[in-house]
Amino acid sequence: MSSEETIAESGEYLMNTYGRYPIALARGKGCRVWDEDGKKYLDFITGIAVNNLGHCHPNIVRAVTAQCRTLMQVSNLFHLEKQAELARLLVENSFADKVFFCNSGTEANEGAIKLARKWGGDNGGRYKIVHARDSFHGRTLGALSATNKKYQAGFKPLLPGFKSVPYGKIEPIEKALSDEKVCAVLLEPIQGENGVVIPYENYLRDVRRLTKKKKVLLMLDEIQVGMGRTGKLFAYEHYGVKPDIMTLAKALGGGIPCGAFLATNQVAKHFTPGVHGTTLGGNPIAMSAGLAVIKTIMDEGLLDRAAQSGEYFLERLAGIKEAHPGLVKDVRGKGLILGVEFKSPEIAKDVVTRAVGKGLLTILTEQRVMRLLPPLIAGKKEIDEAIDIISETLDEAGNA
Ligand SMILES: *Cc1c(COP(=O)(O)O)cnc(C)c1O
């Protein structure tokens, strides 16, 4: 089919829940994707921070195709070598002692919320969760209850027991923790959907100090920033803190649906047989993909590469800001999650639309931020190419 035909058929048969680009993608390789009409794009969306190894990485393709020929699904009534192995690698490379696998980000947060409540119930009947006001934790009702209000409209009543505080400020958390019913604080180390919001350097350390003092859990949602995105395997490693629970998804399965929540033994021991479960979570296909992802990240030095590429990208974006002070308000990033904030939503929309037209895929976030999520394999060449396209669009926007 042509892009036009696919777009028409989508409109006819799919629920109208997404604002989509008028593009139908057909194939991808490395940092590039092609649409159904053969037009090529540099993909700095990466399936929304999923394809950290780029498209169709040979290690993932090999692992998944071999697994499909061997065993695809058996349920969690049985043990699986690859599930145990991926759990071990996640544990060996994180604060955690135990892992639970599921299928998506929102489901990881649902499970994490249940674990925190189970822990809180067993520790004095605590159940409330403090979260950041403009956060994004997912679309199912539990995770949605901890998410930005704009996503909640039309779905009330939500789950009770959630208290929102402004992100990046410590006093409101301190105040919220005076409530003896609080069992956990849930935060993104960097807010992705909210426009790549990076809190002050010691924020997580300050939160960790308070949660320790009050004996409540710290839950970090690393669904977007985990698995190497920031130049460390997990973003919390930048800040000298360890959470009690962490959620992962997106890049974890390298393009195969896969989520997980991880916890220390102290917390995980409150989950006993029968209290939580999933049919397809941790299935052999997702596990083989996840193993290929984490091994490739570690074996090929992609963390250092992402850190270096991120520094270079941010430097070049700072140059763009300097060249266009009337259009660009701020540039920021950590590793390969970066944002360019424009002075108005109109400028932002215009720049993102023009950039896509010129073959650079990026996402418009919170109306005025262009979010850039290159694969960890992107290097100077791809970054320079993106910078050239962004510069060109800004020159045009400046002259318009
Ligand atoms: C994407 C995202 C989620 C939700 O993940 P899904 O797989 O879409 O359910 C949750 N938290 C954060 C921080 C995310 O970026």
PDBQT file of the ligand as one rigid body, heavy atoms in Angstrom, charges set to zero:
ROOT
HETATM    1  C1  LIG A 501       6.104   5.569  28.334  1.00  0.00    +0.000 C 
HETATM    2  C2  LIG A 501       6.112   5.739  29.790  1.00  0.00    +0.000 A 
HETATM    3  C3  LIG A 501       5.235   5.006  30.612  1.00  0.00    +0.000 A 
HETATM    4  C4  LIG A 501       4.168   4.103  30.065  1.00  0.00    +0.000 C 
HETATM    5  O1  LIG A 501       4.682   3.044  29.314  1.00  0.00    +0.000 OA
HETATM    6  P1  LIG A 501       3.702   2.214  28.346  1.00  0.00    +0.000 P 
HETATM    7  O2  LIG A 501       4.557   1.067  27.893  1.00  0.00    +0.000 OA
HETATM    8  O3  LIG A 501       3.314   3.148  27.249  1.00  0.00    +0.000 OA
HETATM    9  O4  LIG A 501       2.546   1.794  29.156  1.00  0.00    +0.000 OA
HETATM   10  C5  LIG A 501       5.355   5.160  31.986  1.00  0.00    +0.000 A 
HETATM   11  N1  LIG A 501       6.269   5.974  32.521  1.00  0.00    +0.000 NA
HETATM   12  C6  LIG A 501       7.128   6.690  31.769  1.00  0.00    +0.000 A 
HETATM   13  C7  LIG A 501       8.151   7.562  32.424  1.00  0.00    +0.000 C 
HETATM   14  C8  LIG A 501       7.078   6.610  30.378  1.00  0.00    +0.000 A 
HETATM   15  O5  LIG A 501       7.898   7.344  29.627  1.00  0.00    +0.000 OA
ENDROOT
TORSDOF 0
